[in-house]
Amino acid sequence: MEIENGKMWHDGQILSYEDVRVPFLNPALHYGLAVFEGIRCYDSPEGPAVFRLHEHLQRFLDSIHIFGVLNMPYDLETLRKGTHEVVRVNNLRECYIRPLMYLARGSMGLNIDLMEPSVGIAAWPWATLLGEEGLNKGVRLMVSSFTRLHPNVIMTKAKVSGNYVNSVLAKTIASRAGFDETVMLDPEGYVAECSGENIFMVRDNVIYTPPRASILEGITRASIITLADDLGYAVVEDRISRDQLYIADEVFVCGTAAEVVPVREIDFRQIGKGIMGPVASALQSAFFKTVHGEGEHSKEWLDIVKV
Ligand code: PPE
């Protein structure tokens, strides 16, 4: 499927992309007033399986609630049915799913109460974000000179499109400098997250990850914490400094688009042995088993699309 030839759900209808009319004078485009989700669907013996769809759609509604939009017209079940429909009409077995609520119509001022939301859900096949090689051999990170968002400037729990300017600034410099991703520090200088992933480190067989206050509460992150617990690892949510990352035995990052990716180098310092470590490897395997319907949590976490 060519991405531009797909069909999408838009305000309750299935349309081709070119049939969706987005007016130029729309506040979402001008001010970044939109909220999105990123969800993956994996092939499984029972059919296309959407990973933690309920949790993603709940976070979508939570983001809209945090953002303060009072006139969101769709509930979770409507969005769930729309998501299934998009996977079905595009004949997809494995894909990335992108719901977006955007303030499409109404006043061009800055008062969201004068704007009306529209919601679209698109889906397309999307390879793992940081590359197959990164998934196996590890990626290289740099610490960004941009600070991650302060929760009283832009709220980090909401996946608001405008927030991603911060991620784009950080990621673009890292890419131009030849790195795969960038680690962002919070306003106090502690490790927060990457431009599009949460981060974990391992030291003496204990897994550490930054606390939730200044990060996006990743659904992959929550899943990894559960899988780590199943495997008998202690997981500690604690502040982490950049030099604690440098001396970790292992570092790995995770997110819907990136999946579970080992880190082999940060700021030109090798991490651990410079290859995927045993903890990242065990968790990556458990994650892929689960999303493909073969894990202990598969039944609970996969929403099967009837084709
Ligand atoms: N932090 C940020 C800033 C973030 O954008 C993501 C997801 C995560 C953590 C991980 O969250 P979760 O997907 O629930 O485990 N980033 C999305 C967008 C990536 C993109 O490049 O676009 C994603 O992975 O879908």
Residues whose N, C-alpha, C, O or C-beta is under 5 A from the ligand:
A	BS01	PPE	G38 I39 E193 C194 S195 G196 E197 N198 L216 E217 G218 I219 T220 R221 C254 G255 T256 A257 A258
